[in-house]
Amino acid sequence: MPLSTLNAEQYAAATAPSGYNLVIASAGTGKTSTIVGRIAHLLKNGADPSKILLLTFTNKAAGEMITRLMRHFPQKTVSQIEAGTFHSVSYRWLKARHDNITLKQPSELRTLFRSIYEKRNFTRMPIEMRPFSASHLYEMYTLYQNASTEPFDEWFLRKYPEHESLMDAYTGIVEEFEAEKESYGFVSFNDLLLRMKREVEEEGGCDFDEVLVDEYQDTNTLQGALIDTLRPPSLFCVGDYDQSIYAFNGANIDNIATFAQRYPGARVHTLKTNYRSSAPILSLANRVIERNERIYPKRLEVGRKGKAYPPKLLIYNDLFEQYQSIAHQIRHTHTPKHDIAVIFRNNSSADGIEASLRELGIACKRKGGTGFFDAKEVKFVLDVITLAVNPKDMMAFIHIFEYAPGVGSAVAKEIYTCLRHFGNGNLFEGVISPKTTELPKLNPVKNVQLGLFDDDVEVGSASRFAALDVPEYIRNHPLLKHPKLTQDGVRFFEKFYALSHHLVRSHSPEKAVRTVLSSRLYAHVIDMLSTQRARLKNGEIDETRKDEARERILRKGNLLRNLARNYNETARFLNAMVLGGGELSEGEGVNLLTVHASKGLEFQEVYVVDLVDGRFPNRKMMSSIEEERRLFYVAVTRAKERLYLSYAKYDKLKKQEYQASQFLYEAGLIEGEFAPPQEKRKRA
C-alpha cells in the first residue's frame, strides 16, 4: 500500500482527519507520495472515489498519481476519481452541461481581441494620451481575470490612472470581445474557471467530499476563489511557500500564506526530510532562503545517503568563456547527458550555452522557449483542420487568412462574415458554391466615444481583377466585390478554395493533416515563414538559412502527421492537441531550462549560470527580491549530487562589467556582505 512507504511526517499528513489540511512540502520531501497516500487512505476507509477531486497544475502530474493508485486499487475504482488541471477539470465539467462551448488558445483570442481593437481609430479621439497596444491591453485584461474579482475599470485605473480618458474605449473593446466570444461559444482558459465558479455558486456548491490541491503555492486569486466556491467538507492542499515563483503570471502567495486564518481549525503539516539533494546542497539552499520572511518555520533535513560533493563556484573573466568552459566540463563528465541540467534566469543565457554544446557535438534540448505546438506552422495546420471540423470557428479562419498579404485580422473577420453570408450560414458553401452574391452589412454602429469611425463599406468592382491569372470561377466569386481585397488576397483565396475542395473529403486525422501539408496554401505559408526566419538585419535573405528553416518546418509537419496516426476521429485528435500539446516534448541530451521550466524536476548534475546582479536577480523583471530568492532556491534544489554556480565578470561584446549576484554572498560562496548597486554608486 502507498501508506506503508511513507515516513512519519508524511504518514501523519496523509492520515489526518477530514477538514482543512495544509501540507508544507519542501523541495524533494515527497509531496506526490503524500498526496497518493492521502487518496489511498480515503479509499481504504470507504470513501466514494467519484466524490474525490484532485486538482494539479499539469495533466501529467495527475496521470502519475492515478497510475500509482492503480497499482493498489482496482482500475474501476480509481478511474472514478475526478483528476486533472484546474482547466481540464472545469472543461469536462462544463462540456457535460454545455455541448456548444469551444475552448480557444490565448493566441487565437488575442487575434479576436485585436480585430475588435483595430475597429477603433484612437487618432481621431480628443485625447493626448497614447493608448496601449491591442496586445498589451489583452494581457492586462487576462491578468485582471486571474488576479481580481472587482470591476475591470476599477482594477485597471488603480494601476494606470493616467489612462482614465481612454477607459470608456478600453471597456467597450472588452465588452465587445466578451459578446463575440459568447455569440460563437468561445471560452478562454480563464473563462473555464470563471464559468465553473459562477455555475457552482448558482448550484450551491459541488458534490465532492474531498478536494486535494497540488502546488497550492502557485494558485492565483481566481483558482483560490474557485476552491472556496466548491465548499468541500474536507480540503487537502499541498505546497511550499518557498517555491512560489509565478507572481508574474498572477499566482497569489497569500493563498498559502493565509490558509490557517481563512479556514478555521486548519491543521498545518510540514514535510522537512529531503530525499533528493545532498547535505552540502541543502545547507546552501537553507542559508539563502532563510533570509525570506518565515511564514511557516522550517529547515530542510537530509534523507539522502551516499557521497556528498560541496557546491562549486565557477568564476570566469568573460561571458562567452563561461559558456564554452561549462560545455567542455559537460563533455568530460561521467554523468549521463540526460541527467544534466543547465538552469538560467533569462532565456538570453541559453543561446551561448546551446551554441557551445552543439559546437562540441553534445545533444541538448531546450525548454522554456517556443514549443512544438506554439510554432506558427503547426498552429496553421491545426487551424485549417479545426475549420474543417467546425466551420463556425471564426478564430481558426482569421488565423488562416492572416497569412494572406494585405489582410489583417479585421479584414479577415469581414471575409469570414461574407463567406458565411454567401453560403446562407454555411462557410464552405460560401467558398465553393455561393448561394447569395451581395455583400452583407459589415460596419459597426458608429460611436465617437468608443473610437468607432469606420466609413460605410462600398461594393468594389470585381472587374479590377479581370487580368489576374486565376481561374474564371474565382474571378466571378462575389467575394471579389469586397473593396479591401487586393490581388495578393485573391491569389490566397484561390489557394484556400482549392484546399477546401480536398479538405471536405478528408476523413481520418492523418489524411486531413496530409491534405493540408501537400496543399499550395501550406506551400505559401512555408515560403513566407522560412523567408521571415532567413532575413538578415540588413534586409537580405540568407538562402542557406531559408533552406534550413524550410527543412525544420517540413520536419514539424511530418511529426504532426505521425501524431495524427494515433487517432481515428479528427475531433479527438484536435482536442488532444489543444489540451495536451503544451506538455509534449521531443529531443534528448543536456537539459537547458529556465528556472520556471525546471520546477518539479531533478538532475544528478546542475549548473546555474549567469549569477550576476541584473541577471539573477533580474532587477528589471522581478516583482520582489524575495521572489528572486525563491527562484534561486528552486534552481539549486534541482540538484541531487553535484551543483555548480557560475558567473562571468565581463561581457566583451557589450563592454559591460558584472557584479556577482547577492545570492552568492548569501550562500557563503563569496566572503563579505553584498553591496547593492545603488550603494556602490553613492560610495563612488
Secondary structure as UniProt FT lines:
FT   HELIX           2..5
FT   HELIX           8..14
FT   STRAND          20..25
FT   TURN            27..28
FT   HELIX           31..44
FT   TURN            45..46
FT   HELIX           49..51
FT   STRAND          52..56
FT   HELIX           59..70
FT   TURN            71..72
FT   HELIX           75..78
FT   TURN            79..80
FT   STRAND          82..85
FT   HELIX           86..95
FT   TURN            96..97
FT   TURN            99..100
FT   STRAND          102..103
FT   HELIX           106..117
FT   TURN            118..119
FT   HELIX           122..124
FT   HELIX           134..147
FT   HELIX           152..159
FT   HELIX           161..166
FT   HELIX           167..184
FT   STRAND          186..187
FT   HELIX           189..203
FT   STRAND          210..213
FT   HELIX           216..218
FT   HELIX           221..230
FT   STRAND          234..239
FT   HELIX           241..243
FT   HELIX           247..249
FT   HELIX           254..257
FT   HELIX           259..262
FT   TURN            264..265
FT   STRAND          267..271
FT   STRAND          273..274
FT   HELIX           279..289
FT   TURN            290..291
FT   STRAND          301..302
FT   STRAND          312..316
FT   HELIX           319..332
FT   HELIX           337..339
FT   STRAND          340..344
FT   HELIX           348..359
FT   TURN            360..361
FT   STRAND          364..367
FT   HELIX           372..374
FT   HELIX           376..389
FT   TURN            391..392
FT   HELIX           394..401
FT   TURN            402..403
FT   TURN            405..406
FT   HELIX           409..422
FT   TURN            423..425
FT   HELIX           427..432
FT   HELIX           448..450
FT   HELIX           462..465
FT   TURN            466..467
FT   HELIX           472..475
FT   HELIX           478..481
FT   TURN            483..484
FT   HELIX           487..503
FT   TURN            504..505
FT   HELIX           509..517
FT   HELIX           520..534
FT   TURN            537..538
FT   HELIX           543..564
FT   TURN            565..566
FT   HELIX           570..580
FT   HELIX           581..583
FT   STRAND          590..594
FT   HELIX           595..598
FT   TURN            599..600
FT   STRAND          603..608
FT   TURN            613..615
FT   TURN            619..621
FT   HELIX           625..636
FT   TURN            637..638
FT   STRAND          639..648
FT   STRAND          650..651
FT   TURN            652..655
FT   STRAND          656..657
FT   HELIX           662..666
FT   TURN            667..668
FT   HELIX           677..683
//
